[in-house]
Amino acid sequence: MKKYICLLIMTVALWGCKSSQKAILTLPIPQTVEEPQYLSSRLQLTLPEKVGGQELNGTMKMKQGEMIQISLLMPILRTEILRLEIMPEQVLLIDRLHRRYVMASRDELIRLFRRQASFCELEALLVAASKAEGSTQFRGDDLGFAPFGDAQINFFNFSDKPIDLEPTKLSDRYKQITIDELMLMLQNSI
């Protein structure tokens, strides 16, 4: 009987000491590393000696799952000379100097590449390059593009801040050419 009385007194004593606030058990939420929705960087393209050995500066902008836009700028004047818009199922290449463009589907591009590269792979490559331990320098061969296998591209000054990225609308002054015409022009310049 003494045991029950002691237990009752201890329960009443502890009951009186309770707080009016309720304790909430919180467990640490595992931190997941989210891939950036947006990614931008500056870039430098070094062309091989057989095509002039020039260095061109430019920018890269990416909206995850939608588009990767690469702009190359003319040295000194800093005006855009080439824009490349890569979307999951098509690519738009705009030659600003000669006012012409190529709109190619993914299937048309497969024959230009040594290996089939997907939009998702290119996105993953750029996201990995933006990480502190990621490689930021690539060759044309790394991307599977045969005509410019020796060209080098270096990405730097990455940012994951939101950016406004819309597909380019072309005026009637631009002439559409085929992918085969573009390849012929590239081969003649090499």
CNS distance restraints for C-alpha pairs under 8 A (distance, minus, plus):
assign (resid   1 and name CA) (resid   5 and name CA) 6.41 0.50 0.50
assign (resid   2 and name CA) (resid   6 and name CA) 6.18 0.50 0.50
assign (resid   3 and name CA) (resid   7 and name CA) 6.15 0.50 0.50
assign (resid   4 and name CA) (resid   8 and name CA) 6.08 0.50 0.50
assign (resid   5 and name CA) (resid   9 and name CA) 6.16 0.50 0.50
assign (resid   6 and name CA) (resid  10 and name CA) 6.13 0.50 0.50
assign (resid   7 and name CA) (resid  11 and name CA) 6.15 0.50 0.50
assign (resid   8 and name CA) (resid  12 and name CA) 6.18 0.50 0.50
assign (resid   9 and name CA) (resid  13 and name CA) 6.01 0.50 0.50
assign (resid  10 and name CA) (resid  14 and name CA) 6.03 0.50 0.50
assign (resid  11 and name CA) (resid  15 and name CA) 5.95 0.50 0.50
assign (resid  12 and name CA) (resid  16 and name CA) 6.26 0.50 0.50
assign (resid  13 and name CA) (resid  17 and name CA) 6.56 0.50 0.50
assign (resid  14 and name CA) (resid  18 and name CA) 6.51 0.50 0.50
assign (resid  35 and name CA) (resid 127 and name CA) 7.42 0.50 0.50
assign (resid  36 and name CA) (resid  64 and name CA) 7.45 0.50 0.50
assign (resid  36 and name CA) (resid 127 and name CA) 7.69 0.50 0.50
assign (resid  36 and name CA) (resid 160 and name CA) 5.96 0.50 0.50
assign (resid  37 and name CA) (resid  63 and name CA) 6.01 0.50 0.50
assign (resid  37 and name CA) (resid  64 and name CA) 5.16 0.50 0.50
assign (resid  37 and name CA) (resid 160 and name CA) 7.34 0.50 0.50
assign (resid  37 and name CA) (resid 162 and name CA) 7.59 0.50 0.50
assign (resid  38 and name CA) (resid  61 and name CA) 7.60 0.50 0.50
assign (resid  38 and name CA) (resid  62 and name CA) 5.59 0.50 0.50
assign (resid  38 and name CA) (resid  63 and name CA) 4.74 0.50 0.50
assign (resid  38 and name CA) (resid  64 and name CA) 6.07 0.50 0.50
assign (resid  38 and name CA) (resid 160 and name CA) 5.25 0.50 0.50
assign (resid  38 and name CA) (resid 161 and name CA) 6.36 0.50 0.50
assign (resid  38 and name CA) (resid 162 and name CA) 5.56 0.50 0.50
assign (resid  38 and name CA) (resid 163 and name CA) 6.71 0.50 0.50
assign (resid  39 and name CA) (resid  61 and name CA) 5.88 0.50 0.50
assign (resid  39 and name CA) (resid  62 and name CA) 5.04 0.50 0.50
assign (resid  39 and name CA) (resid  63 and name CA) 6.71 0.50 0.50
assign (resid  39 and name CA) (resid  64 and name CA) 7.98 0.50 0.50
assign (resid  39 and name CA) (resid 127 and name CA) 7.65 0.50 0.50
assign (resid  39 and name CA) (resid 158 and name CA) 6.94 0.50 0.50
assign (resid  39 and name CA) (resid 159 and name CA) 5.68 0.50 0.50
assign (resid  39 and name CA) (resid 160 and name CA) 4.50 0.50 0.50
assign (resid  39 and name CA) (resid 161 and name CA) 6.95 0.50 0.50
assign (resid  39 and name CA) (resid 162 and name CA) 7.74 0.50 0.50
assign (resid  40 and name CA) (resid  59 and name CA) 7.34 0.50 0.50
assign (resid  40 and name CA) (resid  60 and name CA) 5.39 0.50 0.50
assign (resid  40 and name CA) (resid  61 and name CA) 4.31 0.50 0.50
assign (resid  40 and name CA) (resid  62 and name CA) 6.10 0.50 0.50
assign (resid  40 and name CA) (resid 158 and name CA) 5.60 0.50 0.50
assign (resid  40 and name CA) (resid 159 and name CA) 5.26 0.50 0.50
assign (resid  40 and name CA) (resid 160 and name CA) 6.45 0.50 0.50
assign (resid  40 and name CA) (resid 161 and name CA) 7.95 0.50 0.50
assign (resid  41 and name CA) (resid  59 and name CA) 5.81 0.50 0.50
assign (resid  41 and name CA) (resid  60 and name CA) 5.23 0.50 0.50
assign (resid  41 and name CA) (resid  61 and name CA) 6.68 0.50 0.50
assign (resid  41 and name CA) (resid 155 and name CA) 6.33 0.50 0.50
assign (resid  41 and name CA) (resid 156 and name CA) 5.74 0.50 0.50
assign (resid  41 and name CA) (resid 157 and name CA) 5.25 0.50 0.50
assign (resid  41 and name CA) (resid 158 and name CA) 4.34 0.50 0.50
assign (resid  41 and name CA) (resid 159 and name CA) 6.28 0.50 0.50
assign (resid  42 and name CA) (resid  57 and name CA) 7.51 0.50 0.50
assign (resid  42 and name CA) (resid  58 and name CA) 5.85 0.50 0.50
assign (resid  42 and name CA) (resid  59 and name CA) 4.38 0.50 0.50
assign (resid  42 and name CA) (resid  60 and name CA) 6.10 0.50 0.50
assign (resid  42 and name CA) (resid 155 and name CA) 5.85 0.50 0.50
assign (resid  42 and name CA) (resid 156 and name CA) 5.38 0.50 0.50
assign (resid  42 and name CA) (resid 157 and name CA) 5.89 0.50 0.50
assign (resid  42 and name CA) (resid 158 and name CA) 7.17 0.50 0.50
assign (resid  43 and name CA) (resid  57 and name CA) 5.75 0.50 0.50
assign (resid  43 and name CA) (resid  58 and name CA) 5.14 0.50 0.50
assign (resid  43 and name CA) (resid  59 and name CA) 5.46 0.50 0.50
assign (resid  43 and name CA) (resid  60 and name CA) 6.85 0.50 0.50
assign (resid  43 and name CA) (resid 153 and name CA) 6.82 0.50 0.50
assign (resid  43 and name CA) (resid 154 and name CA) 5.45 0.50 0.50
assign (resid  43 and name CA) (resid 155 and name CA) 4.43 0.50 0.50
assign (resid  43 and name CA) (resid 156 and name CA) 6.07 0.50 0.50
assign (resid  44 and name CA) (resid  55 and name CA) 6.71 0.50 0.50
assign (resid  44 and name CA) (resid  56 and name CA) 5.69 0.50 0.50
assign (resid  44 and name CA) (resid  57 and name CA) 4.49 0.50 0.50
assign (resid  44 and name CA) (resid  58 and name CA) 6.25 0.50 0.50
assign (resid  44 and name CA) (resid 153 and name CA) 5.64 0.50 0.50
assign (resid  44 and name CA) (resid 154 and name CA) 5.19 0.50 0.50
assign (resid  44 and name CA) (resid 155 and name CA) 6.67 0.50 0.50
assign (resid  45 and name CA) (resid  55 and name CA) 5.57 0.50 0.50
assign (resid  45 and name CA) (resid  56 and name CA) 5.10 0.50 0.50
assign (resid  45 and name CA) (resid  57 and name CA) 6.26 0.50 0.50
assign (resid  45 and name CA) (resid  58 and name CA) 7.87 0.50 0.50
assign (resid  45 and name CA) (resid 151 and name CA) 7.12 0.50 0.50
assign (resid  45 and name CA) (resid 152 and name CA) 5.76 0.50 0.50
assign (resid  45 and name CA) (resid 153 and name CA) 4.44 0.50 0.50
assign (resid  45 and name CA) (resid 154 and name CA) 6.52 0.50 0.50
assign (resid  46 and name CA) (resid  53 and name CA) 6.65 0.50 0.50
assign (resid  46 and name CA) (resid  54 and name CA) 5.89 0.50 0.50
assign (resid  46 and name CA) (resid  55 and name CA) 4.44 0.50 0.50
assign (resid  46 and name CA) (resid  56 and name CA) 6.47 0.50 0.50
assign (resid  46 and name CA) (resid 151 and name CA) 5.67 0.50 0.50
assign (resid  46 and name CA) (resid 152 and name CA) 5.10 0.50 0.50
assign (resid  46 and name CA) (resid 153 and name CA) 6.28 0.50 0.50
assign (resid  47 and name CA) (resid  51 and name CA) 6.46 0.50 0.50
assign (resid  47 and name CA) (resid  52 and name CA) 6.84 0.50 0.50
assign (resid  47 and name CA) (resid  53 and name CA) 4.85 0.50 0.50
assign (resid  47 and name CA) (resid  54 and name CA) 5.38 0.50 0.50
assign (resid  47 and name CA) (resid  55 and name CA) 6.31 0.50 0.50
assign (resid  47 and name CA) (resid 148 and name CA) 7.73 0.50 0.50
assign (resid  47 and name CA) (resid 150 and name CA) 7.35 0.50 0.50
assign (resid  47 and name CA) (resid 151 and name CA) 4.67 0.50 0.50
assign (resid  47 and name CA) (resid 152 and name CA) 6.66 0.50 0.50
assign (resid  48 and name CA) (resid  52 and name CA) 6.69 0.50 0.50
assign (resid  48 and name CA) (resid  53 and name CA) 4.80 0.50 0.50
assign (resid  48 and name CA) (resid  54 and name CA) 7.54 0.50 0.50
assign (resid  48 and name CA) (resid 148 and name CA) 7.66 0.50 0.50
assign (resid  48 and name CA) (resid 150 and name CA) 5.65 0.50 0.50
assign (resid  48 and name CA) (resid 151 and name CA) 5.25 0.50 0.50
assign (resid  48 and name CA) (resid 152 and name CA) 7.95 0.50 0.50
assign (resid  49 and name CA) (resid  53 and name CA) 4.02 0.50 0.50
assign (resid  49 and name CA) (resid  54 and name CA) 7.77 0.50 0.50
assign (resid  50 and name CA) (resid 190 and name CA) 5.98 0.50 0.50
assign (resid  51 and name CA) (resid 189 and name CA) 6.52 0.50 0.50
assign (resid  51 and name CA) (resid 190 and name CA) 5.20 0.50 0.50
assign (resid  56 and name CA) (resid  72 and name CA) 6.43 0.50 0.50
assign (resid  56 and name CA) (resid  73 and name CA) 6.33 0.50 0.50
assign (resid  56 and name CA) (resid  74 and name CA) 6.76 0.50 0.50
assign (resid  56 and name CA) (resid  75 and name CA) 6.47 0.50 0.50
assign (resid  57 and name CA) (resid  72 and name CA) 5.91 0.50 0.50
assign (resid  57 and name CA) (resid  73 and name CA) 5.64 0.50 0.50
assign (resid  57 and name CA) (resid  74 and name CA) 7.60 0.50 0.50
assign (resid  57 and name CA) (resid  75 and name CA) 7.37 0.50 0.50
assign (resid  58 and name CA) (resid  70 and name CA) 7.22 0.50 0.50
assign (resid  58 and name CA) (resid  71 and name CA) 5.30 0.50 0.50
assign (resid  58 and name CA) (resid  72 and name CA) 4.29 0.50 0.50
assign (resid  58 and name CA) (resid  73 and name CA) 5.32 0.50 0.50
assign (resid  59 and name CA) (resid  70 and name CA) 5.77 0.50 0.50
assign (resid  59 and name CA) (resid  71 and name CA) 5.33 0.50 0.50
assign (resid  59 and name CA) (resid  72 and name CA) 6.78 0.50 0.50
assign (resid  60 and name CA) (resid  68 and name CA) 7.15 0.50 0.50
assign (resid  60 and name CA) (resid  69 and name CA) 5.68 0.50 0.50
assign (resid  60 and name CA) (resid  70 and name CA) 4.53 0.50 0.50
assign (resid  60 and name CA) (resid  71 and name CA) 6.57 0.50 0.50
assign (resid  61 and name CA) (resid  68 and name CA) 5.75 0.50 0.50
assign (resid  61 and name CA) (resid  69 and name CA) 5.12 0.50 0.50
assign (resid  61 and name CA) (resid  70 and name CA) 6.52 0.50 0.50
assign (resid  61 and name CA) (resid 163 and name CA) 7.99 0.50 0.50
assign (resid  61 and name CA) (resid 165 and name CA) 7.55 0.50 0.50
assign (resid  62 and name CA) (resid  66 and name CA) 7.89 0.50 0.50
assign (resid  62 and name CA) (resid  67 and name CA) 5.78 0.50 0.50
assign (resid  62 and name CA) (resid  68 and name CA) 4.33 0.50 0.50
assign (resid  62 and name CA) (resid  69 and name CA) 6.24 0.50 0.50
assign (resid  62 and name CA) (resid 123 and name CA) 8.00 0.50 0.50
assign (resid  62 and name CA) (resid 165 and name CA) 7.75 0.50 0.50
assign (resid  63 and name CA) (resid  67 and name CA) 5.44 0.50 0.50
assign (resid  63 and name CA) (resid  68 and name CA) 6.49 0.50 0.50
assign (resid  63 and name CA) (resid 165 and name CA) 7.01 0.50 0.50
assign (resid  64 and name CA) (resid 123 and name CA) 7.29 0.50 0.50
assign (resid  65 and name CA) (resid  88 and name CA) 7.35 0.50 0.50
assign (resid  65 and name CA) (resid 120 and name CA) 7.56 0.50 0.50
assign (resid  66 and name CA) (resid  87 and name CA) 5.94 0.50 0.50
assign (resid  66 and name CA) (resid  88 and name CA) 6.77 0.50 0.50
assign (resid  67 and name CA) (resid  85 and name CA) 6.66 0.50 0.50
assign (resid  67 and name CA) (resid  86 and name CA) 5.61 0.50 0.50
assign (resid  67 and name CA) (resid  87 and name CA) 4.67 0.50 0.50
assign (resid  67 and name CA) (resid  88 and name CA) 7.25 0.50 0.50
assign (resid  68 and name CA) (resid  85 and name CA) 5.75 0.50 0.50
assign (resid  68 and name CA) (resid  86 and name CA) 5.08 0.50 0.50
assign (resid  68 and name CA) (resid  87 and name CA) 6.58 0.50 0.50
assign (resid  68 and name CA) (resid 123 and name CA) 7.88 0.50 0.50
assign (resid  69 and name CA) (resid  83 and name CA) 7.11 0.50 0.50
assign (resid  69 and name CA) (resid  84 and name CA) 5.67 0.50 0.50
assign (resid  69 and name CA) (resid  85 and name CA) 4.48 0.50 0.50
assign (resid  69 and name CA) (resid  86 and name CA) 6.31 0.50 0.50
assign (resid  70 and name CA) (resid  83 and name CA) 5.70 0.50 0.50
assign (resid  70 and name CA) (resid  84 and name CA) 5.07 0.50 0.50
assign (resid  70 and name CA) (resid  85 and name CA) 6.48 0.50 0.50
assign (resid  71 and name CA) (resid  80 and name CA) 6.51 0.50 0.50
assign (resid  71 and name CA) (resid  81 and name CA) 7.68 0.50 0.50
assign (resid  71 and name CA) (resid  82 and name CA) 5.82 0.50 0.50
assign (resid  71 and name CA) (resid  83 and name CA) 4.48 0.50 0.50
assign (resid  71 and name CA) (resid  84 and name CA) 6.43 0.50 0.50
assign (resid  72 and name CA) (resid  80 and name CA) 5.77 0.50 0.50
assign (resid  72 and name CA) (resid  81 and name CA) 5.94 0.50 0.50
assign (resid  72 and name CA) (resid  82 and name CA) 5.24 0.50 0.50
assign (resid  72 and name CA) (resid  83 and name CA) 6.42 0.50 0.50
assign (resid  73 and name CA) (resid  78 and name CA) 5.17 0.50 0.50
assign (resid  73 and name CA) (resid  79 and name CA) 5.23 0.50 0.50
assign (resid  73 and name CA) (resid  80 and name CA) 4.35 0.50 0.50
assign (resid  73 and name CA) (resid  81 and name CA) 5.52 0.50 0.50
assign (resid  73 and name CA) (resid  82 and name CA) 7.15 0.50 0.50
assign (resid  74 and name CA) (resid  78 and name CA) 4.98 0.50 0.50
assign (resid  74 and name CA) (resid  79 and name CA) 5.37 0.50 0.50
assign (resid  74 and name CA) (resid  80 and name CA) 6.14 0.50 0.50
assign (resid  74 and name CA) (resid  81 and name CA) 5.93 0.50 0.50
assign (resid  80 and name CA) (resid  96 and name CA) 6.87 0.50 0.50
assign (resid  81 and name CA) (resid  95 and name CA) 6.23 0.50 0.50
assign (resid  81 and name CA) (resid  96 and name CA) 4.89 0.50 0.50
assign (resid  81 and name CA) (resid  97 and name CA) 5.69 0.50 0.50
assign (resid  82 and name CA) (resid  93 and name CA) 7.34 0.50 0.50
assign (resid  82 and name CA) (resid  94 and name CA) 5.63 0.50 0.50
assign (resid  82 and name CA) (resid  95 and name CA) 4.91 0.50 0.50
assign (resid  82 and name CA) (resid  96 and name CA) 5.68 0.50 0.50
assign (resid  82 and name CA) (resid  97 and name CA) 7.75 0.50 0.50
assign (resid  83 and name CA) (resid  92 and name CA) 7.97 0.50 0.50
assign (resid  83 and name CA) (resid  93 and name CA) 5.86 0.50 0.50
assign (resid  83 and name CA) (resid  94 and name CA) 5.07 0.50 0.50
assign (resid  83 and name CA) (resid  95 and name CA) 6.85 0.50 0.50
assign (resid  83 and name CA) (resid  96 and name CA) 7.68 0.50 0.50
assign (resid  84 and name CA) (resid  91 and name CA) 7.22 0.50 0.50
assign (resid  84 and name CA) (resid  92 and name CA) 5.80 0.50 0.50
assign (resid  84 and name CA) (resid  93 and name CA) 4.59 0.50 0.50
assign (resid  84 and name CA) (resid  94 and name CA) 6.37 0.50 0.50
assign (resid  85 and name CA) (resid  91 and name CA) 5.68 0.50 0.50
assign (resid  85 and name CA) (resid  92 and name CA) 5.05 0.50 0.50
assign (resid  85 and name CA) (resid  93 and name CA) 6.44 0.50 0.50
assign (resid  85 and name CA) (resid 167 and name CA) 7.58 0.50 0.50
assign (resid  86 and name CA) (resid  90 and name CA) 6.44 0.50 0.50
assign (resid  86 and name CA) (resid  91 and name CA) 4.62 0.50 0.50
assign (resid  86 and name CA) (resid  92 and name CA) 6.56 0.50 0.50
assign (resid  86 and name CA) (resid 119 and name CA) 7.50 0.50 0.50
assign (resid  87 and name CA) (resid  91 and name CA) 5.92 0.50 0.50
assign (resid  87 and name CA) (resid 119 and name CA) 6.85 0.50 0.50
assign (resid  88 and name CA) (resid 106 and name CA) 7.83 0.50 0.50
assign (resid  88 and name CA) (resid 118 and name CA) 7.54 0.50 0.50
assign (resid  88 and name CA) (resid 119 and name CA) 5.16 0.50 0.50
assign (resid  88 and name CA) (resid 120 and name CA) 7.69 0.50 0.50
assign (resid  89 and name CA) (resid 105 and name CA) 5.99 0.50 0.50
assign (resid  89 and name CA) (resid 106 and name CA) 5.17 0.50 0.50
assign (resid  89 and name CA) (resid 119 and name CA) 7.94 0.50 0.50
assign (resid  90 and name CA) (resid 103 and name CA) 7.14 0.50 0.50
assign (resid  90 and name CA) (resid 104 and name CA) 5.60 0.50 0.50
assign (resid  90 and name CA) (resid 105 and name CA) 4.22 0.50 0.50
assign (resid  90 and name CA) (resid 106 and name CA) 5.16 0.50 0.50
assign (resid  91 and name CA) (resid 102 and name CA) 7.91 0.50 0.50
assign (resid  91 and name CA) (resid 103 and name CA) 5.85 0.50 0.50
assign (resid  91 and name CA) (resid 104 and name CA) 5.30 0.50 0.50
assign (resid  91 and name CA) (resid 105 and name CA) 6.34 0.50 0.50
assign (resid  91 and name CA) (resid 106 and name CA) 7.24 0.50 0.50
assign (resid  92 and name CA) (resid 101 and name CA) 7.09 0.50 0.50
assign (resid  92 and name CA) (resid 102 and name CA) 5.73 0.50 0.50
assign (resid  92 and name CA) (resid 103 and name CA) 4.62 0.50 0.50
assign (resid  92 and name CA) (resid 104 and name CA) 6.51 0.50 0.50
assign (resid  93 and name CA) (resid 101 and name CA) 5.49 0.50 0.50
assign (resid  93 and name CA) (resid 102 and name CA) 5.15 0.50 0.50
assign (resid  93 and name CA) (resid 103 and name CA) 6.58 0.50 0.50
assign (resid  94 and name CA) (resid  99 and name CA) 7.49 0.50 0.50
assign (resid  94 and name CA) (resid 100 and name CA) 6.19 0.50 0.50
assign (resid  94 and name CA) (resid 101 and name CA) 4.40 0.50 0.50
assign (resid  94 and name CA) (resid 102 and name CA) 6.62 0.50 0.50
assign (resid  95 and name CA) (resid  99 and name CA) 5.69 0.50 0.50
assign (resid  95 and name CA) (resid 100 and name CA) 5.33 0.50 0.50
assign (resid  95 and name CA) (resid 101 and name CA) 5.82 0.50 0.50
assign (resid  96 and name CA) (resid 100 and name CA) 6.93 0.50 0.50
assign (resid  99 and name CA) (resid 173 and name CA) 6.73 0.50 0.50
assign (resid  99 and name CA) (resid 174 and name CA) 4.67 0.50 0.50
assign (resid  99 and name CA) (resid 175 and name CA) 6.38 0.50 0.50
assign (resid 100 and name CA) (resid 174 and name CA) 4.85 0.50 0.50
assign (resid 100 and name CA) (resid 175 and name CA) 4.49 0.50 0.50
assign (resid 100 and name CA) (resid 176 and name CA) 5.62 0.50 0.50
assign (resid 100 and name CA) (resid 177 and name CA) 6.75 0.50 0.50
assign (resid 101 and name CA) (resid 174 and name CA) 6.76 0.50 0.50
assign (resid 101 and name CA) (resid 175 and name CA) 6.26 0.50 0.50
assign (resid 101 and name CA) (resid 176 and name CA) 4.96 0.50 0.50
assign (resid 101 and name CA) (resid 177 and name CA) 6.06 0.50 0.50
assign (resid 102 and name CA) (resid 176 and name CA) 5.80 0.50 0.50
assign (resid 102 and name CA) (resid 177 and name CA) 5.47 0.50 0.50
assign (resid 102 and name CA) (resid 178 and name CA) 5.95 0.50 0.50
assign (resid 102 and name CA) (resid 179 and name CA) 6.23 0.50 0.50
assign (resid 102 and name CA) (resid 182 and name CA) 7.63 0.50 0.50
assign (resid 103 and name CA) (resid 176 and name CA) 7.62 0.50 0.50
assign (resid 103 and name CA) (resid 178 and name CA) 7.64 0.50 0.50
assign (resid 103 and name CA) (resid 179 and name CA) 7.79 0.50 0.50
assign (resid 104 and name CA) (resid 108 and name CA) 6.01 0.50 0.50
assign (resid 104 and name CA) (resid 109 and name CA) 6.71 0.50 0.50
assign (resid 104 and name CA) (resid 178 and name CA) 7.93 0.50 0.50
assign (resid 104 and name CA) (resid 179 and name CA) 6.76 0.50 0.50
assign (resid 105 and name CA) (resid 109 and name CA) 6.52 0.50 0.50
assign (resid 106 and name CA) (resid 110 and name CA) 6.40 0.50 0.50
assign (resid 107 and name CA) (resid 111 and name CA) 7.74 0.50 0.50
assign (resid 108 and name CA) (resid 112 and name CA) 7.91 0.50 0.50
assign (resid 108 and name CA) (resid 179 and name CA) 7.78 0.50 0.50
assign (resid 109 and name CA) (resid 113 and name CA) 6.90 0.50 0.50
assign (resid 110 and name CA) (resid 115 and name CA) 7.67 0.50 0.50
assign (resid 110 and name CA) (resid 116 and name CA) 6.01 0.50 0.50
assign (resid 112 and name CA) (resid 145 and name CA) 6.75 0.50 0.50
assign (resid 112 and name CA) (resid 146 and name CA) 7.12 0.50 0.50
assign (resid 113 and name CA) (resid 117 and name CA) 7.64 0.50 0.50
assign (resid 113 and name CA) (resid 144 and name CA) 5.19 0.50 0.50
assign (resid 113 and name CA) (resid 145 and name CA) 5.06 0.50 0.50
assign (resid 113 and name CA) (resid 146 and name CA) 6.38 0.50 0.50
assign (resid 114 and name CA) (resid 144 and name CA) 5.03 0.50 0.50
assign (resid 114 and name CA) (resid 145 and name CA) 6.55 0.50 0.50
assign (resid 114 and name CA) (resid 146 and name CA) 6.59 0.50 0.50
assign (resid 115 and name CA) (resid 144 and name CA) 5.77 0.50 0.50
assign (resid 116 and name CA) (resid 144 and name CA) 7.94 0.50 0.50
assign (resid 117 and name CA) (resid 121 and name CA) 6.44 0.50 0.50
assign (resid 117 and name CA) (resid 122 and name CA) 7.27 0.50 0.50
assign (resid 117 and name CA) (resid 143 and name CA) 7.56 0.50 0.50
assign (resid 117 and name CA) (resid 144 and name CA) 7.55 0.50 0.50
assign (resid 118 and name CA) (resid 122 and name CA) 6.49 0.50 0.50
assign (resid 119 and name CA) (resid 123 and name CA) 6.22 0.50 0.50
assign (resid 120 and name CA) (resid 124 and name CA) 6.11 0.50 0.50
assign (resid 121 and name CA) (resid 125 and name CA) 6.10 0.50 0.50
assign (resid 122 and name CA) (resid 126 and name CA) 6.30 0.50 0.50
assign (resid 123 and name CA) (resid 127 and name CA) 6.17 0.50 0.50
assign (resid 124 and name CA) (resid 128 and name CA) 6.01 0.50 0.50
assign (resid 125 and name CA) (resid 129 and name CA) 6.17 0.50 0.50
assign (resid 126 and name CA) (resid 130 and name CA) 6.31 0.50 0.50
assign (resid 127 and name CA) (resid 131 and name CA) 6.82 0.50 0.50
assign (resid 128 and name CA) (resid 134 and name CA) 5.28 0.50 0.50
assign (resid 128 and name CA) (resid 135 and name CA) 7.36 0.50 0.50
assign (resid 129 and name CA) (resid 133 and name CA) 7.78 0.50 0.50
assign (resid 129 and name CA) (resid 134 and name CA) 4.37 0.50 0.50
assign (resid 129 and name CA) (resid 135 and name CA) 5.08 0.50 0.50
assign (resid 129 and name CA) (resid 136 and name CA) 4.90 0.50 0.50
assign (resid 129 and name CA) (resid 155 and name CA) 7.64 0.50 0.50
assign (resid 130 and name CA) (resid 134 and name CA) 6.35 0.50 0.50
assign (resid 130 and name CA) (resid 136 and name CA) 7.37 0.50 0.50
assign (resid 130 and name CA) (resid 158 and name CA) 5.91 0.50 0.50
assign (resid 136 and name CA) (resid 154 and name CA) 5.65 0.50 0.50
assign (resid 136 and name CA) (resid 155 and name CA) 5.22 0.50 0.50
assign (resid 136 and name CA) (resid 156 and name CA) 6.98 0.50 0.50
assign (resid 137 and name CA) (resid 152 and name CA) 6.99 0.50 0.50
assign (resid 137 and name CA) (resid 153 and name CA) 5.71 0.50 0.50
assign (resid 137 and name CA) (resid 154 and name CA) 4.37 0.50 0.50
assign (resid 137 and name CA) (resid 155 and name CA) 6.48 0.50 0.50
assign (resid 138 and name CA) (resid 142 and name CA) 6.08 0.50 0.50
assign (resid 138 and name CA) (resid 143 and name CA) 7.59 0.50 0.50
assign (resid 138 and name CA) (resid 152 and name CA) 5.66 0.50 0.50
assign (resid 138 and name CA) (resid 153 and name CA) 5.33 0.50 0.50
assign (resid 138 and name CA) (resid 154 and name CA) 6.48 0.50 0.50
assign (resid 139 and name CA) (resid 143 and name CA) 6.83 0.50 0.50
assign (resid 139 and name CA) (resid 149 and name CA) 6.31 0.50 0.50
assign (resid 139 and name CA) (resid 150 and name CA) 6.12 0.50 0.50
assign (resid 139 and name CA) (resid 151 and name CA) 5.54 0.50 0.50
assign (resid 139 and name CA) (resid 152 and name CA) 4.41 0.50 0.50
assign (resid 139 and name CA) (resid 153 and name CA) 6.23 0.50 0.50
assign (resid 140 and name CA) (resid 144 and name CA) 6.21 0.50 0.50
assign (resid 140 and name CA) (resid 145 and name CA) 5.28 0.50 0.50
assign (resid 140 and name CA) (resid 146 and name CA) 6.94 0.50 0.50
assign (resid 140 and name CA) (resid 148 and name CA) 5.30 0.50 0.50
assign (resid 140 and name CA) (resid 149 and name CA) 4.02 0.50 0.50
assign (resid 140 and name CA) (resid 150 and name CA) 5.88 0.50 0.50
assign (resid 140 and name CA) (resid 151 and name CA) 5.36 0.50 0.50
assign (resid 140 and name CA) (resid 152 and name CA) 6.42 0.50 0.50
assign (resid 140 and name CA) (resid 153 and name CA) 7.90 0.50 0.50
assign (resid 141 and name CA) (resid 145 and name CA) 5.73 0.50 0.50
assign (resid 141 and name CA) (resid 146 and name CA) 6.45 0.50 0.50
assign (resid 141 and name CA) (resid 148 and name CA) 7.46 0.50 0.50
assign (resid 141 and name CA) (resid 149 and name CA) 4.36 0.50 0.50
assign (resid 141 and name CA) (resid 150 and name CA) 6.91 0.50 0.50
assign (resid 142 and name CA) (resid 149 and name CA) 7.84 0.50 0.50
assign (resid 144 and name CA) (resid 149 and name CA) 7.49 0.50 0.50
assign (resid 145 and name CA) (resid 149 and name CA) 5.99 0.50 0.50
assign (resid 147 and name CA) (resid 186 and name CA) 7.58 0.50 0.50
assign (resid 147 and name CA) (resid 187 and name CA) 7.53 0.50 0.50
assign (resid 170 and name CA) (resid 174 and name CA) 6.70 0.50 0.50
assign (resid 177 and name CA) (resid 181 and name CA) 6.32 0.50 0.50
assign (resid 177 and name CA) (resid 182 and name CA) 7.10 0.50 0.50
assign (resid 178 and name CA) (resid 182 and name CA) 6.45 0.50 0.50
assign (resid 179 and name CA) (resid 183 and name CA) 6.23 0.50 0.50
assign (resid 180 and name CA) (resid 184 and name CA) 6.20 0.50 0.50
assign (resid 181 and name CA) (resid 185 and name CA) 6.31 0.50 0.50
assign (resid 182 and name CA) (resid 186 and name CA) 6.22 0.50 0.50
assign (resid 183 and name CA) (resid 187 and name CA) 6.08 0.50 0.50
assign (resid 184 and name CA) (resid 188 and name CA) 6.20 0.50 0.50
assign (resid 185 and name CA) (resid 189 and name CA) 6.33 0.50 0.50
assign (resid 186 and name CA) (resid 190 and name CA) 6.36 0.50 0.50
